[in-house]
């Protein structure tokens, strides 16, 4: 179906007669607004927008081509628009989080975080976010004003359901609208199949072509305009029937109620396609595809006669009203790259480039014509020296062709001097002037993403930005887009979700299914447009992120380490990954907000008990080792004694002497061994005592930190301060 966001009108009843304005008066008012807007566009805006489109396509009817001369056209408008578009679009689509909401109070903290994730999901997943921003920005830079329209589209969701009933329940189930069939279970019960229908819906966003938007002259603020309307050029009878309009009413509506397809901007956009011929004639073979002149209007008027003008939405075809309801706000958000104070329409990048294209086209044509004539000199032949075939021979320009004359040397060549070398500096100067007017460079350097940042960068970053200071005017365009139309669009989306989403919805975020229920959110939350901002180019962004991370590391184990936590480190790493072009950060990092908290630290008393137990266990291990070493030494001494006794018995007196000497040596060895054993034991006991003292010191420090933390976290804060 076409994109006109008209709700389901099945069962729509005509509003009762009001004391204020009747439908005829309302139609007269709307037609007056429409006529004023159409005239405004046709006389002042439409022609300029159509000319910009023609220049973009390289069609310059206002620069006629002389017969026999060059017909080349310059493409300055297209280059300026595309280079500017590429640069200004990038920061808005380089991140999955284009907008963030800030809570109005502590109770809105969780809702603001969820709203940030959900609204970005709606525009990037439920809708083609990149294409919407691309076409929106391009319309603005090409035709003065880019427009998007956001509305809630009601839908239904169907889910099958089965229930087991008895015979009485079966009779009752057969009368329900959800009944889909039954199965006999053979035990006196029946399985009844149902198909339940639940309300659902989505936020829909579309780009509105410039020729389909109507606003009255002298409108200052698009949000407070007295009238704004959308005239879609592709709405059919079939679309109206799907909307719920009565079939007899639809059949009575004229096909193609006005000649809007003849509008200059539409013709400029679709000149090559020759569109509109079949639409203007209607569709004789399939009347359901006839184009109907539907207009979706938003007007401020005192319809109910209470003396206060309210905003009403009216959908009509000529003088036939299809819908009339009071609403809070209209669904349009607009952008203008060079806004003028107190006006909706300002200037576009194309407006600032067309003069440069016109001058460049003239210079190119003159240069090529001069070069052509210089490369093709004209022959000069005196009539007295020409034969009957001389002029015929001169028309044959093939290599080696003979020219017959009465006398040799009868032909001279009249050369055209090449003077177009003076055009080259002029072309360069013209290009420079166009860059200064638009703030966009021909080389595509475009806008600096830092123009969208509200906070001043640090010294190093400022120095880098100074190198691109010539782009300051172009950067202003990005800032204007962020603060005007983009802000309004996301506020509209948030209000639509809060007002219309009928139930909780499961969406996939961070590779997890997350429930989203905006019904309890505040639609007036503050908003920050982050638009994927960086600090210059990618290299600079990564460099600055690394600098922040190094600073965090340096703050560890200092009196200022309390300034850093897991969330701060995650944000710095996220900024670095985003600068590197990595969008799926969840594949590499765990957000501390969504991870399990670390295990709680034990209390100082429990830590002391654990430390004493560890010390006692280590002391027991040392004692066991000492006992084992002593036993081993005694076993070695006994073995030595036994060996000495055997030698003494076998060797006689000499053996006795050797035995005595051996016993003396054994005594010395024993004394040495026992001294070593005692020294080792003393060293072990000393090491245990040192470790016990260190653990006791650490426990005392931990107890002090724990007491301080408990003092700070108790109700009322730290009473000692």
N, C-alpha and C positions, 0 to 999 in steps of 0.2 A: 504494500500500500504506500501511497505517497506519504510525505513526511509531515503533513499538517497535524499537529497534536491536539485533535479534538476528541474528548472522551466519549465513551459509549453512551449513545442517546436513546437506547431501547427503553421504552417506558417514559421518555421525556414528555413532560406536560408543560404547556404554555403557562408562563407566569401569570398570576392573576393581575387584573388591571390595577395599576398604581394611581395614586392621587396626583403624582407628579407628572411624569412624561409617559405618553403612550408610545407604541411601537412605531407609528408613522413619524412622530416627532424625533424619535431616536434615529430612525433611518435617515431623515433629513439632516440631522446633525452629523451623522457619520459620513454621509455623502459629501457634505460641505468640507469636512476635514480631509476626506480622500481627494477631492478636487484640488484643494489648496496644496496638498502634498504632491500630487501628480504634477501640477503646474510648476511647482518649485523645482522638482526634479527635472522635468522636461526642459525648462528654460535655463537653469543655472548649473545643476549638478550633473544631470544625465549626459549632456554633451561633453563635459570635461572627462567624465568616467569613460565614455565611449572612445574619446580621442586617446586616452591613456591605453586602453586595450588595443586600439589600432596601432599605436606606436610600439607597443610591446611585441606585436606580431610582425612588425616591420612594414606595416601598411601606412604610408604617409601621403594621403590624398591632398593635404594642404601644401605639399611640395611637388608641383607637377613636373613631369619628365618631358623635356623638349625632344622633338623628333630627331632621331639620329644621335642623341646624346646618351650618356650613361644613366642607367636607372637604379644603380646600387643604393641601398639604404643602410644607414648605421644602426647598430643594435644597443645603443647606450642605455635606453630604458630597461631592456631585458637584463642587461648585465648588472645595472644598479639594483634592480629589484631582486634578482636571484642571489647576488652576493650579499646584499643586506639581509635577505630572508634566511639564507643558510646560517649566517652568524647569529642573528637574534633568536632563531628557533632553537639552536643547539642547547643553550642553558636550560630551556624549559622542558626539554625531553631527555636530557642526559641523566636524569635520576628518576627512580620509581616514586619518589616523594616530591611532587611538585609544590604542594601546599601543606602547611601545618597549622593546626588550630591550637589556640592558647586558652586555658580555662579562665573563666571569669572569677571563680572562687575555688576553694579547696575541694568542694563537692563535685566539681566538674573536671577534675584531673584525669580520671580514667576515661570519661566520655570524650574529652579532647583528644586523647591519644588514639582512641578507637575511631573517632571521626576523621582524624588525619589519615589513618590507614584505609578507611572505607571510602572516603571521597576520592582519594587517589585511585583506588581500585575501580570505582564506578566509571571514571573518565578513561582509564587506560585499559580496562578489561571488559566492562559492559559496553564500552563505546571505543571506536578507533581513535584513541587519544592523539596519536602522532598526526594522523591525517586531518583531524579537526583543527589542531593548532597550525598545521602547515597551511591549510586553505584559509583559515581565519587571518593569519598574519599576512598572507599573500594578498588577499582582498584589501586589507588595510593599506599595504604599501603600494598597491597598484591603483586602487580606486578611491582613496581617501578614507574609507570606512569599511572595516571588517565586522561582520555580525554573526553571532551564533545564537541559537535558540535552544533552551533546555526545558523539558516538560516531563511530567510523570505519565507514563503509559500504563493503564490498568491491564492486567493479564490475569489468567486463571491457571491454576495447577490442578491436575487430576491425578488421584492416587487410588489404586484398587484396594478393596477391603473385603474380607470374607468373615461371615459370622454363622454360627450354628444355632438354629432355632427349631422349635417344635412346630406342629401344624398350625397353631394359632399365630405364632410369630411369622410363619411363612406367608399367611394371608395378609398380614400387616406389611411385611417387607415388599410384597408384590405391588403395593400401592405407592411405594416411595419412588421418587424421581431417580434415585441412585441405583435402583434395581437393574442388574445386568444378567440374571439367570440363576439357576439353582441346580443342586445335585442331591438326590435321595441317598442318605447314608444307610438305609436298610434297617435301622434300629428305631424308627419313629422320629428321627431328627433329620434336618435338611441343612446343607451348606449353601448359603445365599451369597452370591457375589455382588458387590456394590462397586460403583465408581464415584468416589467423592470428589467434589470440586471445591477448591480453596482459592480465595483471592490472592493475587500476586501482582507484581508490577516491576517496572524498571524505569530509571531515569534515562531519557533519550536526549541526545544532543545532535544538532545538525547545523551545518553552515548555510546561512541565508544569502543567496546571490544579491548583489547590490540592487539589481532592477526589481527585486521582489519586496524590498523594504520601503515603507512609506513613513515619513515623519513630517510634521508641519514645519513651515519656515520659522526662523527665529527661535528654534528650540535650543535651550541652553544646556540642559542636563538630561541625558537619555533616561536616567532613573526617575526623573520628575516630570517627564513630558506629559502634556495633556492628551496626546494621541500618538499611537504607533501601531503599525499594521504590517501584516505579512500577506502578500498576494502570491501564493504558489502557482507556478505555471504548469504544473503536472498533476493536478487533482482531477480525478475522473468520477463518473457516475458510480462505478463500482466501489470506489473509496468511500463515497457518501453512504452507500448502502451498508457497508461494513461498519461505518460509524454509528449506524442505527437510525438514520434519517428515513422517514416514511417513503415507501416506494413511489407513491403517487406524487409526492413533492419532488422527488428526484427526477421523475419522468417529465415533470412540468418545467424544469429548469432548462434554459437555453444552452446549447453547446457553444463553448467559447464565447462567453458573454461580452468580452471586449477584445480589442486588438493588441493585447499586451505582448504577443510574440513579435510584433512589428517594432517594439521598443528598441531604441538605438543601441543600448548596451547589450541587449540579447543578440541583436544582429551582429554586433562587433565580435562577440564571443563565438558565435556559431556561423560566421560568414562562410567558411569553407565547407561546412556540413549542409548548408542550405536547409536548415531545420525550420520547422514551423509550417511548411506547406500542407502536410497531411493533417496537422492539428487544426489549422485554420479552416479546413474543409470539413472537419469532423471525421468520424469513422463510420462510413455507410454500412460496412459489413459487420461491425461489432459496436453497437451504440454504447455498451458498457464502458468502452475505452474513450468515449467523448471527453474532452477536456472541459471542465466546468470552472467558471470564474469565481471561485471561492475566495473570500477575504477574511482573514483572522485579525480582528481589530481589538485594541485596548484603549479605552477612552475614559477620561475623568469627566463626570457629569452628575448632576443631581437628578437621578432617574426616579428615586422614590419620593421626592418632594419634601425632604426633611431640611432643606437649606444647606446641606453639606454635599460637596462633590465627592463621590466615591469612584474607585476604579472598577470598571466593568469590562468584561470580555464578551464580545459579540462576534459570532460567526454567521455570515450572511452571503447570499448570492443576489446581487442587485438589491431589490427591496424585500427579499424573502429572508427572514431571520431564522437561522437554524439553532442558535444557542444564545442565551443572554443570562449572564451570571455575574455576581459581584466577586472580586478576587482581591488579594493583598498586594500583588506585584506582577508586572509583566515578565515574560521569560527571556528577554533579549539582553545580550551583553555585547558592547561594541568596542572597537579599537580604532584609534587614529594616530599615525606615527608622528605627525606634527600638528597637534591640536592648537586651535586658536581660542583664546579666552572668550567665554560666553557664547560659544558655538559648538555644535556637534561635529560639523564638518570642518576640517582644517585643510592641511596639504598632505599629499602623498609623496613617496619617493619618486614616483613617476612624474608628478607635477614638477618636481625640482630637476628632473633629468631630461624632459622633452626639449627644452631649448638647446641643451647640449647635443642631443641627437639631431635636431634640425640643422644646427651649424655644422656638425660633423658630416652629415649627409651631403650638404652643399659643397663642402670642401673636398670630400671624396669624389663626388661627381666631377667637379672641375679638374681635380688632379688627374683622374682617369681619362677625361676628355682631352686634356692637354697632352698627356703621355701618348694617347692613341694617335693624335694628329702629329706629334713629334716623331713617332715611329713610322708614320705613313706620309711622307712628303708628297706634294702634288707636282706632277710634271708640267713644265711650261714649254710650249711649242709655238713658234711664230707661224702664222698661217702661210706665209710665203715659202717656208721651208718644209711644210708638211705635204706629204703625198696623200693620195686618195685613201690609203689604208692606214695612215699613221694613227689616227684616233681610234680606229678599230683595234689595232695592235696594242695600244696602251691599255685597253680594257682587259687584256689577257695578262694576268699577273703571275703566271706560272714561271718557275725557274727556267732560264735559258730561252724564254720566248723572245722572238725577234720583233723589233719595232722598225718599220720601214719609213724612211724620210728621204727628202730630196737631197739634202746635204748632210754630211757627218757633223755631229755636234749640235744638231738642231734642237735637241731636247735639253732643257735645264730643269733642275729640281728646286721647287720652292719649299724650303723647310720652315716648319713652325717652331719657333724657339720654345724650349722647355723652361717654363717659369714656375712650375708647380712646386719646386723645392721650397718655396716660401710657405707652402701650405703645411709642411711637416711640423715646423715649430708651432704653427697656429693650432693644429690638431692636438699637440701635446698640451698647449695652454688651455684649450677648450676642455680637455679631459681633466686637467687640474681644477678648473673652475667648477666642473660638474661634481668632482669629489668634495670640494669645499661646500657646495650647496647642499649635497645630500649627506655628507658625513660617511659615505661608503667609498671604499677603494676599488678600483678596477681589478686589482690583483686578488680581491676576495678576502683581504685581511679582516674586513668587516668590523663588527662590534666587539668590544671588550666585555666579557661576561661579568667582570667586576662592577660594571655600571649598575647591576641589580642589587649590590650589597648596600645595606644601610650603614653598617659600621665601618669606620675608617680602618684600613689595613695597616700593618706595621711598617716600619721604615724600609725594610728590604723590599717588601711588596710594593710600596709606594714608588720606590726607585724603578722597579720593573714597569709599573703602570705609566710612569712619566715617559718611557720610551714610545708609548702608543698614545700620547696625549692628543695627537691630531684627530683621534677618533671620538673625542668627547661628545660632539653633537650626535653622532650615531649611537653612542652608548645611552644617551638620553632616551632614545626611542624604546630601548629595552626596558628601561626603568618605568616609562610611561605605560607600556603594555602591562607590566606586572602590577602597577598600582591602580589601573583602571579596569579594563575589561576582564582580565584574568581574575582579579579579586572578586568582581561581581559574579562571574560565572560560578566560582566555587561556593559563594554564599548562596546562590540560587540552588545549587545541587544539594547543599546541606539542608536548606529549608524544605526542599521537595522530599528528601528522605525522612525528615522529622515529621512532616505533615501527612505523608501518604503511604509509607511502607507499612503494610498491614500486620506483619509478623516478623519474628526473628528469622534471619537468613544466615546460612552457612556459606562462608567464602574461604577460598584457599589463599592464605597469606603465610609467607615464610615457610612454605612447604608443609603447612599445617592447616587443618580445617578449623576456622575460628567463627564463633557465633557473633553476628552483628544485629543489634536491635536498637535503632536510633530513636525509637518512640519516646524514650526518656531523656534525650539530649536537648540541650538548649540551642535553638537556631541562631542565637546572637553571640556565639563564641567569637572571640577575637581571632584574627587570622594573620599568619605570616607567609608571604610568598618567598619560598626559598629557591625555587626554580633551578635546582642543581648547580648552585653557584660554586665557582672555583676561585682561585687566586691567580689569574693569568692563564697560561697554557698548562698542559698536563704536567710537563717537567717541573714547572714552578709549583703546581699544586702538590705534587709528590714531595718535593723538596721541603715545603713548609710543613706538611704533615709529619715528615721525618723529624724536623726540628722540634715540633711539639712533642713527639714521642721521646726524643732524647731528653728534653726538659723534664718530662715525667719521670724518666729513669733517674735523673740527677737529683730529683726531689725525694727519692726514697732514702730512708734512714737519716732524714733531716727533720728539724722541728716543723717543717711544712709538709710532711708526707700525708697529713690529714686532708690536704687539698685534692688528693688523687684517690679515686676508687675505680672499681671495675667498669662502671658505666662510662667514666671519663676516658679511660683507655680504649674502650670499645668505640666511642665516638671518634677518637683520633684515627684508629685503624679503619673505621668506616669511611672517613674522609679520604684517606690514602687509597683505599680500594676503589672508591668512586672516581677519583682522579685518574686512576689507571684504566678506567673503562670497565671495571668489574661491577655488574649490577647485582648478581646473585650472591650477596655477601654472606647470606645464611649458609651457603655451602662451605664456608671457610671459618666463620666465627659464630659463636653462640652469644646472643644478646643477653646480657645479665638480667634484663627485665623479665625474660622468659625462661631462665634457667633456674635450677634448684639452688637455694642458698647454701653456702658452705656449712659444714657441721659446726655446732656451737662449741666454743672453747670451754674446757672444764673449769670449774670454780677453783680458786686458790687452795681450799681445803682438800678437794679431791686431787688436785695436782700434787699436793704435799704427800698424801697417802701413797699415790702412785710412785712418786720419787723415792720415798722410804722403802717401798717394796722392791723397787729396782736395785737400790743400794744393798739391801739385805740379801737379795739374790746374788749380786756380784760378790759380796763378802763370803757367802757360802761357797761359791765357785772357787774363790781364791784359797779358802781353807782346805777344800778338797784337793786342789792342786798341790798345796804345801804338804799335806799328809801323804799323798801319793809319792811326791819327791823324796820325803824322808824314808818311807818304806823301801823305795828303790835303792837309796843309799845304804841302808842297813843290810839289804840283801847283797849288795856288792861287797861290803866289808866282810860279811860272813863267808862269801865265796873266796875272797883273798886269804882269809885266815885258814880255811880248809886247804887251799892250795899250798900255803906256806907249811902247814903241818905235814902234808905229804912229802914235801921236799926235804924237810928236816929228818923225817924218819928214814929216808933213803940215802941221805948223804952223810950221816954221822956227824962228827964234830964240826967238819967244815959246814955241813948243812945247818948245824946249830948256830954257827956264827952268822951264816947267811940268813938264818931264821931271825936272829936278833936284829940284824940290819933291816930285814924285811919288815919286822914288827915296828921298828923305829920309823921306817918310811910310811908304813900303814898309819902309824899314829899321826905323823905329819899330814898325810893325805886326809886322815879323818878330821883333823883339826881344821885344815883348809876347807874341806867340804862343808863342815858344820858352820864355819865362818861365812862361807858363801851363802849357805842356806839361810842363816840368820839375816844377812844383809838383804837377800831377796825378799824375805818375809817382811822386813822393815820397810823396804821400798814399796811393796804392794799395799801395806797398811797406810803408808803416807799418801799413795795415789788415791786410795779410797777416801781418805780424809779430805783431800783437796777436792775431789769430785762431789763429796757430800756438801762441802762448803759452797761450791759453785751452784749446785742445785738449790740449796737453801737460799742463796742470794737471788737466783732467778725466780724462785717462788715468791719471795718477798716483793720483788718488782712487779710480778704478775698480779699479786694480791692488791698492790697499790693501784695499778691500772684498772683492775676490775672494780675496786671500790670507787674510783673516780668515774668510771663509765656508769655504774649504778646510780651514783649521786646525780649525774647529768641527766639521765633518762627518767628519773622519778618525777612524778607530777610536781609542777612548780619549779623545775629546773634545779640548778646547783645553788643551794641556799647559802653556801659558804662564800659566794661571790656577790 
